Amino acid sequence: MFFFESIPWYNVVMWFVVFGLLIGLNEIVRSSKKASIFMFMAVPIALPPIWFFTADPEITSWFHWVKVYSALAGSLIYMVIRFTDYHKKHPWYLMLVPGILALNIAEAVVREFQVGIMGFEGMVDGMYYISGGWNYVNAVAGILNLLLICGWVGIFATSGKKKDMLWPDQTKLWIIAYGVWNIAYVYSCAPGNAFYSGFALNIAATVPVLLWAKGTWMQNRAQTLSFWMMWVMTFPYFFAVGSTFNVSVSYNPAANWTIALLSLALNVVLAVWQVTRILKYKLNPLKDELWKDTNEYKEIDAMREDAVSEQETAASRVL
């Protein structure tokens, strides 16, 4: 195969198991404050002793430690927005949302440059690597994607049973550009589990946004990444090289180039479109929402109005 060496039927089944569990766990924490507290506070307190015991320098690199805690930090930051009014009294708090996202992208960009500069060709951190020009191409795509984060001033939380943090100005094009960039990153810089942490993980955060939970991608991404990283830290050998469930990438430079160039192309298109809108409508990307006139934005923003209406109704009943 072009991207992977071979995918036995039982690995296809495992892919859907991982995909289904990520979506299922995400839906559980979306619908319950108690479940969110348990998964993102209680479990991470209980697991670190196990992580120190199971950690293997050949598999668990510095990046894994940074990634698990940055993902959990994002989930906790978003819980404050979902379940409290703190961000309404202190609007600066919303800056933490793009901040944690930018940090995660920056971590990956640094790793991408590191892999390219080191010229890996062999076993590193328990995985077989090949380095190449695609690392630099995708690193540039990641930098673009980071710079194109916009509209965080419009982030809000829904009311009702499911408390979601919604980001209306985070367009589907940005989400897809991010997804392809992240898949390209994992394919080159974590090839040992690209089949799962590249494709399954990114798709699990995106499918709800496209079908039933619009505007929730940032929340979904942090939560599914937290689930995945806690699993990887607890069972580092489960998908490692040599495992029954490991699916090896093809190590075909053409495959690396294909994904990296697609990643760069999508982010360049997004950059051109976004800059065009900024110039045309004289917008400030640090203060303004860039997509407020689009149907995609209005559909998500309508949930803000619903939340306000529910709050006003509840207040009138009290009075």
Secondary structure as UniProt FT lines:
FT   HELIX           9..31
FT   HELIX           33..37
FT   HELIX           38..42
FT   HELIX           43..46
FT   HELIX           48..54
FT   TURN            57..59
FT   HELIX           62..83
FT   HELIX           86..89
FT   HELIX           91..95
FT   HELIX           96..118
FT   STRAND          121..124
FT   TURN            125..126
FT   STRAND          127..130
FT   HELIX           133..147
FT   HELIX           152..154
FT   STRAND          156..157
FT   STRAND          165..166
FT   TURN            168..169
FT   HELIX           172..189
FT   HELIX           191..193
FT   HELIX           194..200
FT   HELIX           201..211
FT   TURN            214..215
FT   HELIX           217..234
FT   TURN            236..237
FT   TURN            241..242
FT   TURN            244..245
FT   HELIX           253..281
FT   TURN            285..287
FT   TURN            292..293
FT   HELIX           295..318
//
